[in-house]
Amino acid sequence: MDLTLDGLTVVTDGRSLVRELSLEVDSGRIVGLVGPNGSGKSTALRCVYRALRPTSGTVRVGADDLSRMTMRRGAQLVAAVTQDGAFDLDFTAEEVIALGRTPHLQGVRALGSRELALCERVMERLHIRHLARRGVLTLSGGERQRVLLARALVQEPEILVLDEPTNHLDLRHQVELLGLLRGSGLTVLVVLHDLNLAAAACDRIGVLSRGRLVTAGAPAEVLTTELVEEVFGVRASVVSHPLTGDPQLLYSLNPTL
């Protein structure tokens, strides 16, 4: 299912956080948002998972305006893993994951056999079955991140929205997560800080600066030496990955080089 941001603008206290952002994420594709801190990436994502109402513009899921859907229907179509996945109560990991089924349940009905099996499969897929009975407050940041991703996958969405999903993950789990996204078949909009991970994982990349979309396109088209210096203020050489051909950035710590 396609995801479209059409002229998205967010103004708070007279300050424009996002300015007329238009971006398309085709069905089954992965689009990354990159940019400096404060460029509007997370704000744009909050509009997609309805934590924030845009000042103007539209988020469309397929041909439908997301704002006109019920919250339940929207949650059946769009799942999110946010940066601030904090917990005040010490639910077990399997209880948190099971909450992903909430948009599909009527009333207080308990999970059926199919839904329990789905939770088990997702936990196995993310290698967190051993955490099932652990309280989430006892988990490391990386373990908790994988539990939140499992909750989103159990939701069985058409569209997955991820805000810095590799935060707290070690190298192995970063690679596994991005590989999982590649093979999921879901429509994915993801914010990433690591440009090399974005180049490896994303079909297209949108670059934001000061709330505006600077450019969008395939990683090899977008991640150029000139753009990285202009937007991020960093000098870098762009080389091809020896195995995949994806662009990879080599940064210089010496500003005179």
N, C-alpha and C positions, 0 to 999 in steps of 0.2 A: 504494500500500500504506500502510495506517495505521501510525502510530507512537504508542505509548501509554507514558507514564511513570506508574506506579501506586504511589503511596506511597513514592517514592524518598527514601531517607535515607542520608547519608554522615557517619560519625563518625570522626574521626582524632585520636588523642591526647586523647581526652575532649572534643573540640570538635566540635559539630555544624556541618558545612559546608553540608549540604542537609537540610531537615527536611520529611519527608512530602510531597514534591512530586508532585502529580498533574496531568498535562497531556496533552491529546490533540492530535495533528497529523493531520488527515484527509488521505486520499490525494490527492496532487496539490496540496496547499495549502502555503503558507509561513507558518510561525509563528516570530516573533522573541522572543528572551529579552532583556530589558533590565533594568538595575538598577545600583546603585553598585558600585564596586570591592569585591570580597570578598563579594558577595551570593550566590555559589554558581552563577553561570551556567556558567562553564567546567567546574566540578566535575560539574554535571549532564550536560553534553555528554560528558565523559570516560566516564561510565557508558554512554552510548549507543554510543560507538564502542569500548567495551570496554578502554579503557586503565586503567579503575578499576572495581573491584567494589563495588557499593553495600553498605552495612551491612545494609539491608533494603529491601524494595520490589522492583518488577519493571519491566523494560523489555520491552515486547512489540512485535514486528514482525508486523503482521497479527494473527492470533490466537495466535502462537507466542512463547514465552518466549525472548528472545534468549540468555540464559545457558545454555540447553539445546542451542543449536545448536553445531555445530563451528565453529572459527574461520574455516575456509574458507567455509562456508555464510554465516556472518555477514558476511564481507567481500564476498561476492557481492551481498548485499542492502543493506549500509550502507557508504557511503564518507564520509571525513572530510577536511576541510582544517583543520588546527589552527594555533594561534598559534606554536608552536615547531617550525616546519618546517625545522629546521637540517640541514645536510649536512656530513659530515666528509670525504667523497670527492668529487672533482670530476667527477661524471658529467656527460654532456651533457644538455641539456634534453630531447632526444628519448628518451634512455635513461631518464630519470626518469619521463617520461610513459608510456612503455611498461610500467613497473612496475605501472601500474594494471591490467594484464591478468593479473597473477600469480594472483589467486584463481580464475581461470577456466582456467588451464593445468594440465596434468598433467605432473609431472616437470619436465624442463628443455627442453621443446619450444619451438622458436623461434616467433615470431609468424607467423601465416599472412597471406595477402593481405588477408583481410577485416579483421584486426586492425591491420595496417599502415595500411590505408585509413582506419580509424576514428581512429587517432592523427593522421593527416594532417588529417582533417576537423575534429577538435577543435582542433588548433593553428591552423588557418585561422579557426575560429569565434572564438577568443580573441586573434587577431591576434599570434601568437607564432611563426609559421612561420619567421621570420627568425632566431629564437633557437635553432633546432633543434640546431645543431652547437656552440653555445656551452657552456662549462662552467658549471654552476650556481653555482659559487663566484665567477664573474665577473659575475653578474647583479645588478642592483639589487634592492632589497626588493620593489618592485612587480612587476618582471619575474618574480622567483622565486615570488611569490604566484600569478601567473597560470599558471605552470608547474605548481604544486601543484594548482590547480583543474582544469587539464587532466588531470592524472593521475587525479583523482577522477572526472571525467566519463568517461574512457576505461574506468574500472572498470564502467561501465553499471549503477549501483546503482538500487535502487528508492527509497532514502532517502539524502539528502545532509545531512550535518551540518557546519556551518561556524562556526568560532570567530573572530570579528572578521575576516571575509574582506576588508573594505575597508581594513584597515591597509596602509599603504605605497602604496596606489593613488592616482593623481592623480584629479582630479574626473571626467575623461572616462571613465576605466576603472572608477570607482565606479559611475557611471550605467550603463555597458555591462554590468557584472557583475550588477547588480540587475535590469536588463532581461532578461538571459539567464536568471536564476533564474525570473522571472515566466513566461517562455515555455518552460521546460524540461519541464513536466509532472511533475517529480519532487516527492516529499514532502520538504520542506525544514524543518529546525530550525536557526536561525541566531542567534548572539549578535551584537548590534550595540550600540555605545555611542551612536551618533548617532541620537537619537530621531526626527529628521525623515526620515532615510533609512529607519528602521524603519517609520514611518508610510506612506511611499511604496511600500515593497517588500512588506510583510507583510499577509497576510489577517487574522491575529490576532496579538496581542502578549501575552506573559506578563511581568508585572513581579515581579522578585524583590527581596527585602530581607532581609538577615540569614538567608539560607538558606530563607526561606519565600516561597511564592507569595502576593503581595498581591492581585492581581487578574489576570484574563485576559479578553480580548474583542477586538472590532474596534478598530482604532486610534482611531477617533473616540470610542469609549466609554471607552477606557483613558487616553488622553493628555489629561488635564484639568489645569487650572491647580492645582487642589487636590492632585491626586496627585503632580505633579511637585515641588511644594513639600514635601509630606510625605515622599516617598521620596528625592528627590535634594537637598533643601534649597536649591532654586533657584526664584526667582520668574520666571514666564514668562507671556506672553499666548499664547493659542491662536487661530490664525486659519485660514481655509480657503485652500488653495492655489488661485490664480486659474484654473488650467487643469484640475486634477484633482479639486479639492474635498477632497483629503487634509488632515488637520490638520497644521499647521506651527507650531512653537514659536518665539516671539521672546523672547529672554532679556534681562533687565535686568541691567546691570552695577552699577547703583546700588541697594543693598539697601533704600533708603528709598522707592523708587518702587513 
